[in-house]
């Protein structure tokens, strides 16, 4: 089973692959890096949306557009198996699943900022963190990470899966692991920031892992229904 993930971030690709493989061990995960030069030219994903869902859909549709080619290039193994039965003609081909994701860091006392603009809040991670800490002086420190995953399935309407992780903003950045706002985020019930834990520890129950697990469970359920 082929799954295409609309990302150019190899770190995020490895993170998502580890999450999906636990539920879909047979899946093959591809990204923008696996596209041909011509396909890459057609992948234009400007994140101009004002919500996570809009940005995720922009990326998913752009990847779908880049992959427009003969359907015979993309056949689910489980469809081939089913094609042996009278109810599933051998000419029935299905395009790969397409996944895209957008996420952000929301601070409640900053009216949800930086939110959908998390990656554009300042020029780099260090400056983004410092900006949040400066704006947060003297204010409550409740915060959350939010992830929205969009799934495109064989021309059907997009399906959205959300994952959220509640916590607080640390007084100062702590830890050298993770990326983005991880060094200042302390998950609810924990004492360490995401910058102080391993990637594996973070992925056990992160906002992104929650959203992608829901997507993987949907794909598994859909595959099971087709195999009946």
Protein Blocks (a to p, Z undefined) as FASTA:
>chain_A
ZZddddfbfklmmmmmmmmmmmmmmbccddfklpcfklmmmmccddfbfbfklmmmmmmm
mmmmmmgccfklpccfklmmmmmpmklcfklccdddddddddddddfklnopakjmlmmm
pmblklmmmmmmmmmgopafbdcddddddddeehiacddddddddddddfbdedjehehj
lmmcccehiabdfklpcfklmmmmpfklmmmmmmmmmmmmmmmmmmZZ
